[in-house]
């Protein structure tokens, strides 16, 4: 039998079955990617919020420093300047430690969010 003599068979498929076969895995993978993107953006949002809190504390501390340097709180003495510097240094130390703690927690929160979605 030659190839010319082979019976011609037509591929009988339903187009909707083919579409479903292609569409279902595509949707599942897209949904997973969208969920991961959402988790990543939420974590980024948290990181930016923590940074803005730190910048707010910095602005307040610099305002206090300017207030002390210009003598707006009364006459400047070495004791009042030292007290002002110590107060500002304490505020910035607390803000820096809080920032470091929150940044270290971000990776744990990110991992937890991913595992909750999985």
Protein Blocks (a to p, Z undefined) as FASTA:
>chain_A
ZZklpccddddddfklmmmmmmmmmmmmmmmmmmmmmmmmmmmmmmmmmmmmmmmmmmmm
mmmmmmmmnopnoccdfklmmmmmmmmmmmmmmmmmmmmmmmmmmmmmmmmmmmmmZZ
